[in-house]
Amino acid sequence: MVLEHIGIAVRDIDASLSHFEVLFGTAPYKTEEVVSEGVRTHFFDAGGTKIELLESLHDDSPVAKFLEKRGPGLHHLAFRSDDVATDFERLKKAGYRVLGDGPTKGADGKHIFFVHPGDTQGVLTEFCMDAPK
């Protein structure tokens, strides 16, 4: 299992972008909207580990709800999967609360699913793989 990226929920995207641009010495390499999740993502390359800033697009998105409950900060850890559909079923069968009915389209050309943080020591955990071409 390989760490694919770290997701960070932010309230003030302009301040956050400025902060991370100074930290990493570069602008994000990609910005993308995932309309189905009500989020705009901004990806930085931090020495081979991707950092994903999550900006809510509306007040009832999952990220907006997260920010309301917990404030800005670590949102999720994402791990690369060779087969998200198989991992989804494997974890569901093992009793983990997987979110949704199966893998869905996510940012950065990925198919993704999440495991409820109550089952993963309080950390929302994402599994992702490159979408088939």
N, C-alpha and C positions, 0 to 999 in steps of 0.2 A: 504494500500500500504506500503510495507516494502523496505527499501534500501537494495539492494542485494550486490552491490559493487561500488567502485569508480575507474574509469579508468583514468590512467595518461600516456600520451604520452611522451616518452623519446628519446633523441638522442643517448646518450652514455649509453648503457645498463650495462656495467661493473661498471661504476661509480654510476649509479642509484641503481643497486643491492647492492653494497657496502654501500651506504648511507642508504637505507631502512633496510638492515640487522642490521646496528648499531642502527637505530631508534627503531626497533621492537625487537631487541635482538634475531633474528632468521632468517634463510634462507627462501626463498619462499617454500611453501609446494607443489607447482605444477608449471611446465613449460610446455607449449603446443603450437604447431603451428596450426594456422587456415589458411591453404594454400589458401583457396578461398578468404580470405581478405588480404593476404600478410602480416600477423602479427604473431609474437611470443609473447605469454602472460606469465607473471610471477605473480603468486598469493601469496600474504601475508595475514595472518590473523592478523588483528589489533584489538584484543579484541572483536571479534565477527563481525566486519565489514571487508569485503574483500577489499584489495587494489590490483588492477590489473595494472601492468606496461605493456605498449604496445610498442613493439619493431618492427619497420618496417623491412620487409624482402627484399623489393625492392623499387626503387625510385618512382614507380607509384601506390603504395598502398594507400588506404585512410589515413592511419596514416602518411605516408611520406608526403602526400599533406597537412595534418593538420599541421605537424611540419614546413613545408615550409612557410605556411601562418601565423601561430600563435606562433610557437616555442613550446618548451616543457612545459608541465603543464597539468592542468585538461582537460581531453578529453571528458569524459561523466560520467553521473550518471546513474546507472542501478537499476531498480526496479523490484521486484519479481512479477510475474503475475500468476494467477491461470489458465489462458487460453490466450496465446499470439495471437492465431488466432482471437479470439473474440475481444481482445483489439485492434488488428491491424485494423479490420473492423470498430469498434466503433469510433476510432480516425480518420480514413480516412473519415467516414461518417460525422463526426463533423467538417471536413474541415482542419484537421492537415495534414501537408506534411509528410507522413510516407515514409521512404526510402525503396525502393525495391518493389517487387511484393507480398511480404508476409514474414512471419517468416522464418528464415534460421538457419542452424546449426552454433552455435558459440562455443566459448571456454567453458571449464569447464562442458561439457555435457549438454549445454543449447540450447534451441531454442530461437531465439532472433529477435527483430526488433528495429529500431531506428526511432525517431521523429526528424525532421529537427530542428536545434537550432534556426532558425529564428522564430519558432512558440512556443519556450519554453524559452523565455527570454535570449537567447544566449547560452543556455546549451544543448548540444547534449544529448538526453535522450533515454535510452535503456530500453526495457521491455524484461524480460527473464523468462523462466520456465525450469524446468528439462525436458530433452528430454524423451519421452516415452521409456520404457525398453522393 
